[in-house]
Amino acid sequence: MGKKLTRPFVTVKFAQTLDGYIATVTGDSKWISSPESRRFAHRLRAQHDAVLVGVNTVLKDNPRLDVRLVKGKNPLKVILDSKLRTPLSAKVVKLRPAKTIIVATTRANRRRIRQFEKMGVRILVLPAKRKGQVDLKSLLRQLKELGIRKLLVEGGSQVITSFLKVKLVDRVIVITAPKIIGRGISSIFALPSQRIYPEKIFSAGEDLVLVGRLKTIRILNSIL
């Protein structure tokens, strides 16, 4: 029998250029992956209980974080936002607010908390770490208690790096487009060397998809 997880199974997914950038210097990322890759990404969302991004992704891209390009259920939407900078007009808030969870810290403005809760958004308030960030281990325990077994982390780069740094990632999915932009926003910042053991490598349109694991763990249900 495998060891029982006390947190959700965490998959990190991101799309990057051949030279390792997830966006241009201005933050534009929507053009990187192919239509086939985007459909694959939506299928992944449908196979997870929740999808997580940081507040910077919300501010730059205004994503919906739902399933539109394939048939499937919409996951819960989790936003890491320690100071509650998410606009009240953001799509992730306005569309299906009952399926949105914003994770803040004790430093967040109480009036903002009440505004979101009035809209139907769930706010999780966790203690802040030394530099003000959300404690990811505490967050994952909370999400598991809410019934989230499979979590898809989509970005941005600071969030992806943070999950990798504290070794809370079980699977990595990297979509690489055959494009070179020279400079931009790196997919991952400085980290100690880590080995990804490939499980699958396949094409999605003109893009290459690598699915790999960072540690061996028993998975009850396949997500691919």
Buried (B, 14 or more C-beta within 10 A) or exposed (E): EEEEBEBBBBBBBBBBBEEBBBBBEEBBBEEBBBEBBBBBBBBBBBBBBBBBBBBBBBBBBEBBBBBEBBEBEBBBBBBBBBBBBBEEEBBBBBBBBEBBBBBBBEEBEEEBBEBBEEEEBBBBBBEBEEEEBBBBEBBBBBBBEBEBBBBBBBBBBBBBBBBBBEEBBBBBBBBBBEBEBEEBBBBBEEEEEEEBEEEEEEEBBEBBBBBBBBEEEEBEEEBB
